[in-house]
Amino acid sequence: MGYWIEIHCDIKSFGPPGELHLNGWCSNESTSYPMGMAKSTRASYFKALKYLTEQAKGWGWKKTREGWICPNCQKYREDVPSETN
């Protein structure tokens, strides 16, 4: 048995005012977020988590105190917190 890991946006935005987004605006709505599988060992889990974290940052995601924020939500939120490690 293994682990399925996903990084979701923790601050959901609905895009710019006046624009209609049928599939939503946040990456959570379109399932365009980092995800992957890890084997059932602790080492594999942490290796996969590190890979997904690097992938998320490469795609423009931001890790904050409140959690992960997708690139789309970052564009339309003025109160996006600063990035953490």
mmCIF file of the C-alpha atoms, coordinates in Angstrom:
data_MODEL
# 
_entry.id   MODEL 
# 
loop_
_atom_site.group_PDB 
_atom_site.id 
_atom_site.type_symbol 
_atom_site.label_atom_id 
_atom_site.label_alt_id 
_atom_site.label_comp_id 
_atom_site.label_asym_id 
_atom_site.label_entity_id 
_atom_site.label_seq_id 
_atom_site.pdbx_PDB_ins_code 
_atom_site.Cartn_x 
_atom_site.Cartn_y 
_atom_site.Cartn_z 
_atom_site.occupancy 
_atom_site.B_iso_or_equiv 
_atom_site.pdbx_formal_charge 
_atom_site.auth_seq_id 
_atom_site.auth_comp_id 
_atom_site.auth_asym_id 
_atom_site.auth_atom_id 
_atom_site.pdbx_PDB_model_num 
ATOM 1  C CA . MET A 1 1  ? 0.000   0.000  0.000   1.00 0.00 ? 1  MET A CA 1 
ATOM 2  C CA . GLY A 1 2  ? 1.234   3.503  -0.734  1.00 0.00 ? 2  GLY A CA 1 
ATOM 3  C CA . TYR A 1 3  ? 0.373   7.124  -0.073  1.00 0.00 ? 3  TYR A CA 1 
ATOM 4  C CA . TRP A 1 4  ? -1.374  9.506  -2.443  1.00 0.00 ? 4  TRP A CA 1 
ATOM 5  C CA . ILE A 1 5  ? -0.203  13.085 -1.766  1.00 0.00 ? 5  ILE A CA 1 
ATOM 6  C CA . GLU A 1 6  ? -1.775  16.318 -3.040  1.00 0.00 ? 6  GLU A CA 1 
ATOM 7  C CA . ILE A 1 7  ? -0.961  19.957 -2.392  1.00 0.00 ? 7  ILE A CA 1 
ATOM 8  C CA . HIS A 1 8  ? -4.143  22.037 -2.398  1.00 0.00 ? 8  HIS A CA 1 
ATOM 9  C CA . CYS A 1 9  ? -4.708  25.784 -2.313  1.00 0.00 ? 9  CYS A CA 1 
ATOM 10 C CA . ASP A 1 10 ? -5.676  26.820 1.213   1.00 0.00 ? 10 ASP A CA 1 
ATOM 11 C CA . ILE A 1 11 ? -6.888  30.307 0.258   1.00 0.00 ? 11 ILE A CA 1 
ATOM 12 C CA . LYS A 1 12 ? -9.591  30.002 -2.389  1.00 0.00 ? 12 LYS A CA 1 
ATOM 13 C CA . SER A 1 13 ? -10.240 32.990 -4.644  1.00 0.00 ? 13 SER A CA 1 
ATOM 14 C CA . PHE A 1 14 ? -12.906 33.313 -7.296  1.00 0.00 ? 14 PHE A CA 1 
ATOM 15 C CA . GLY A 1 15 ? -10.899 35.481 -9.705  1.00 0.00 ? 15 GLY A CA 1 
ATOM 16 C CA . PRO A 1 16 ? -11.285 39.062 -10.789 1.00 0.00 ? 16 PRO A CA 1 
ATOM 17 C CA . PRO A 1 17 ? -14.619 40.803 -10.111 1.00 0.00 ? 17 PRO A CA 1 
ATOM 18 C CA . GLY A 1 18 ? -17.030 40.675 -13.019 1.00 0.00 ? 18 GLY A CA 1 
ATOM 19 C CA . GLU A 1 19 ? -15.409 37.686 -14.725 1.00 0.00 ? 19 GLU A CA 1 
ATOM 20 C CA . LEU A 1 20 ? -17.304 34.418 -14.956 1.00 0.00 ? 20 LEU A CA 1 
ATOM 21 C CA . HIS A 1 21 ? -15.254 31.274 -14.510 1.00 0.00 ? 21 HIS A CA 1 
ATOM 22 C CA . LEU A 1 22 ? -17.370 28.219 -15.146 1.00 0.00 ? 22 LEU A CA 1 
ATOM 23 C CA . ASN A 1 23 ? -14.750 25.859 -13.725 1.00 0.00 ? 23 ASN A CA 1 
ATOM 24 C CA . GLY A 1 24 ? -13.784 28.173 -10.899 1.00 0.00 ? 24 GLY A CA 1 
ATOM 25 C CA . TRP A 1 25 ? -10.628 30.181 -10.692 1.00 0.00 ? 25 TRP A CA 1 
ATOM 26 C CA . CYS A 1 26 ? -8.644  28.464 -7.999  1.00 0.00 ? 26 CYS A CA 1 
ATOM 27 C CA . SER A 1 27 ? -6.349  25.601 -9.026  1.00 0.00 ? 27 SER A CA 1 
ATOM 28 C CA . ASN A 1 28 ? -8.326  23.339 -6.699  1.00 0.00 ? 28 ASN A CA 1 
ATOM 29 C CA . GLU A 1 29 ? -11.276 23.602 -9.072  1.00 0.00 ? 29 GLU A CA 1 
ATOM 30 C CA . SER A 1 30 ? -9.359  22.449 -12.131 1.00 0.00 ? 30 SER A CA 1 
ATOM 31 C CA . THR A 1 31 ? -7.255  19.813 -10.350 1.00 0.00 ? 31 THR A CA 1 
ATOM 32 C CA . SER A 1 32 ? -4.114  21.556 -11.597 1.00 0.00 ? 32 SER A CA 1 
ATOM 33 C CA . TYR A 1 33 ? -2.171  21.127 -8.402  1.00 0.00 ? 33 TYR A CA 1 
ATOM 34 C CA . PRO A 1 34 ? 0.885   19.040 -7.514  1.00 0.00 ? 34 PRO A CA 1 
ATOM 35 C CA . MET A 1 35 ? 0.031   15.424 -6.722  1.00 0.00 ? 35 MET A CA 1 
ATOM 36 C CA . GLY A 1 36 ? 1.735   12.084 -6.700  1.00 0.00 ? 36 GLY A CA 1 
ATOM 37 C CA . MET A 1 37 ? 2.251   8.665  -5.188  1.00 0.00 ? 37 MET A CA 1 
ATOM 38 C CA . ALA A 1 38 ? 4.725   7.446  -2.577  1.00 0.00 ? 38 ALA A CA 1 
ATOM 39 C CA . LYS A 1 39 ? 5.570   3.931  -1.502  1.00 0.00 ? 39 LYS A CA 1 
ATOM 40 C CA . SER A 1 40 ? 4.545   2.845  1.962   1.00 0.00 ? 40 SER A CA 1 
ATOM 41 C CA . THR A 1 41 ? 7.916   3.639  3.519   1.00 0.00 ? 41 THR A CA 1 
ATOM 42 C CA . ARG A 1 42 ? 8.716   6.744  5.488   1.00 0.00 ? 42 ARG A CA 1 
ATOM 43 C CA . ALA A 1 43 ? 11.719  7.525  3.252   1.00 0.00 ? 43 ALA A CA 1 
ATOM 44 C CA . SER A 1 44 ? 9.587   7.306  0.102   1.00 0.00 ? 44 SER A CA 1 
ATOM 45 C CA . TYR A 1 45 ? 6.905   9.522  1.634   1.00 0.00 ? 45 TYR A CA 1 
ATOM 46 C CA . PHE A 1 46 ? 9.375   12.281 2.499   1.00 0.00 ? 46 PHE A CA 1 
ATOM 47 C CA . LYS A 1 47 ? 11.105  11.986 -0.870  1.00 0.00 ? 47 LYS A CA 1 
ATOM 48 C CA . ALA A 1 48 ? 7.758   12.398 -2.663  1.00 0.00 ? 48 ALA A CA 1 
ATOM 49 C CA . LEU A 1 49 ? 6.765   15.290 -0.392  1.00 0.00 ? 49 LEU A CA 1 
ATOM 50 C CA . LYS A 1 50 ? 10.051  17.076 -1.124  1.00 0.00 ? 50 LYS A CA 1 
ATOM 51 C CA . TYR A 1 51 ? 9.540   16.531 -4.856  1.00 0.00 ? 51 TYR A CA 1 
ATOM 52 C CA . LEU A 1 52 ? 5.967   17.876 -4.741  1.00 0.00 ? 52 LEU A CA 1 
ATOM 53 C CA . THR A 1 53 ? 7.080   20.902 -2.709  1.00 0.00 ? 53 THR A CA 1 
ATOM 54 C CA . GLU A 1 54 ? 9.743   21.720 -5.308  1.00 0.00 ? 54 GLU A CA 1 
ATOM 55 C CA . GLN A 1 55 ? 7.242   21.159 -8.102  1.00 0.00 ? 55 GLN A CA 1 
ATOM 56 C CA . ALA A 1 56 ? 4.686   23.459 -6.465  1.00 0.00 ? 56 ALA A CA 1 
ATOM 57 C CA . LYS A 1 57 ? 7.210   26.258 -6.039  1.00 0.00 ? 57 LYS A CA 1 
ATOM 58 C CA . GLY A 1 58 ? 8.339   25.771 -9.644  1.00 0.00 ? 58 GLY A CA 1 
ATOM 59 C CA . TRP A 1 59 ? 4.737   26.202 -10.794 1.00 0.00 ? 59 TRP A CA 1 
ATOM 60 C CA . GLY A 1 60 ? 4.428   29.458 -8.835  1.00 0.00 ? 60 GLY A CA 1 
ATOM 61 C CA . TRP A 1 61 ? 2.710   28.170 -5.708  1.00 0.00 ? 61 TRP A CA 1 
ATOM 62 C CA . LYS A 1 62 ? 3.531   29.923 -2.448  1.00 0.00 ? 62 LYS A CA 1 
ATOM 63 C CA . LYS A 1 63 ? 3.889   28.305 0.998   1.00 0.00 ? 63 LYS A CA 1 
ATOM 64 C CA . THR A 1 64 ? 2.708   30.576 3.820   1.00 0.00 ? 64 THR A CA 1 
ATOM 65 C CA . ARG A 1 65 ? 1.777   30.273 7.466   1.00 0.00 ? 65 ARG A CA 1 
ATOM 66 C CA . GLU A 1 66 ? -1.833  29.662 6.436   1.00 0.00 ? 66 GLU A CA 1 
ATOM 67 C CA . GLY A 1 67 ? -0.856  26.972 3.944   1.00 0.00 ? 67 GLY A CA 1 
ATOM 68 C CA . TRP A 1 68 ? -0.300  26.742 0.195   1.00 0.00 ? 68 TRP A CA 1 
ATOM 69 C CA . ILE A 1 69 ? -1.624  29.384 -2.225  1.00 0.00 ? 69 ILE A CA 1 
ATOM 70 C CA . CYS A 1 70 ? -1.959  28.689 -5.946  1.00 0.00 ? 70 CYS A CA 1 
ATOM 71 C CA . PRO A 1 71 ? -0.745  31.214 -8.550  1.00 0.00 ? 71 PRO A CA 1 
ATOM 72 C CA . ASN A 1 72 ? -4.292  32.159 -9.589  1.00 0.00 ? 72 ASN A CA 1 
ATOM 73 C CA . CYS A 1 73 ? -5.385  33.046 -6.064  1.00 0.00 ? 73 CYS A CA 1 
ATOM 74 C CA . GLN A 1 74 ? -2.194  35.033 -5.507  1.00 0.00 ? 74 GLN A CA 1 
ATOM 75 C CA . LYS A 1 75 ? -3.125  37.324 -8.419  1.00 0.00 ? 75 LYS A CA 1 
ATOM 76 C CA . TYR A 1 76 ? -6.462  38.393 -6.960  1.00 0.00 ? 76 TYR A CA 1 
ATOM 77 C CA . ARG A 1 77 ? -5.765  38.537 -3.241  1.00 0.00 ? 77 ARG A CA 1 
ATOM 78 C CA . GLU A 1 78 ? -4.168  41.651 -1.806  1.00 0.00 ? 78 GLU A CA 1 
ATOM 79 C CA . ASP A 1 79 ? -3.718  40.033 1.596   1.00 0.00 ? 79 ASP A CA 1 
ATOM 80 C CA . VAL A 1 80 ? -1.493  37.129 0.512   1.00 0.00 ? 80 VAL A CA 1 
ATOM 81 C CA . PRO A 1 81 ? 0.900   36.483 3.401   1.00 0.00 ? 81 PRO A CA 1 
ATOM 82 C CA . SER A 1 82 ? 4.649   36.358 2.897   1.00 0.00 ? 82 SER A CA 1 
ATOM 83 C CA . GLU A 1 83 ? 6.305   33.089 1.931   1.00 0.00 ? 83 GLU A CA 1 
ATOM 84 C CA . THR A 1 84 ? 7.780   30.696 4.490   1.00 0.00 ? 84 THR A CA 1 
ATOM 85 C CA . ASN A 1 85 ? 10.293  27.897 4.017   1.00 0.00 ? 85 ASN A CA 1 
# 
